[in-house]
Amino acid sequence: MKKTLLMLLLSVLIVAGCSDAKKETVETAKKAMELPDKAGVVSDIVMLRNAVNLHYAQKGYFPESLEQLNLNLNNPTEDFIYDQSNGNVKHKDYSQL
């Protein structure tokens, strides 16, 4: 009886531990799935900021819009927030970048 109870208790602990591991694995997988999207956004931001600064250096003013730069981006230019007064470029979903 004691042996059966011990085995049952051990089984419950293993299953409980596995559910935490499964939850952690799912969360890690979700984060990993977001990485390519974030990498594309970072690449676009670098290209946009460089192009905006180059435009300013060549013409003495910032472009009126990002579309004016005519770049081949991973994301549509509508996904970015552009401030023409200072040339600042941010992404709507990744404003911390």
N, C-alpha and C positions, 0 to 999 in steps of 0.2 A: 504493500500500500504506500509506504513512504517512498519507495523507489518510483512508483507511478506518479505520485504527487510531485516529486522532484523533477521528473521528466516533463510533466505538464508545465510546471513553472518555468523550466528552462526553455521549452518551446515557445511560451508566451513572450519571454524576454527576447528571444531571437527574432520572432515575428515583429515585435515592437521596434526593435533596432533596425530591422529591414525596412519598415515603413518610413522611418526617418531618413534612412539612406536613399530610399526611392524618391522621397520628396526633394532631397538635396540634389539628387541626380537630375531630376526634371528641371529644377531651377537653374542648374548649371547648363543644361542643354538649351534652355530658353535664352540664357545670356550668350551662349556660343552662337546661336542662330542670329542674334542681332549684330554680331561683329562685322560681317561683310557689309551690311547696310551702313553701319557707323564708319567703316573704312572708306566707303564711297563718298559719304558726306564730308569726311575730313579731306579727302582728295579734292573734292569740288571746292571746298572753302579755300584751300591753299591756292588752287588755280584762279578762283575769283579774286581773292585778295591781291595776288600778284598782278593780275590783269588790270584791276582797278588802280593799283599804284603805278603801273607802267603807263596807263592812260593819263594819269595825273602828271607824271614826270614828263611825258611827251607834249601834252596839250595845256597843262597848267590848270586844269579843272577836272573834277570827277565826272564820270559818265552819267548821263541822265537815268539810265536803267541798266540792269545786268544783261538784258537782251542785246543791248547795243554792243557788248563785247564779243558776241557771236562765238561763244565757246562750246565745245563738245563735252557736256557734263554728264555725270551718272544720274543726276536728279534734275527735275525741271526747275527752272529759275524761279518759279512761283513758290517753291519750297524755302526760299531764302528771304531774309529780311535785309534790305539794303537801305542805308542812310546816305543819301547823296551829299549831305552837308559835310560829312567827314570821311566818306568812303568806307564806312564800317559795314561788314557783311557777316551775318549770322544765319544759322539754320533754324527753322521754326521748331523742330523737335529736339535739336541739340544746341540750345542757346548757350550752354556752358562752354562750347568750343570757340 
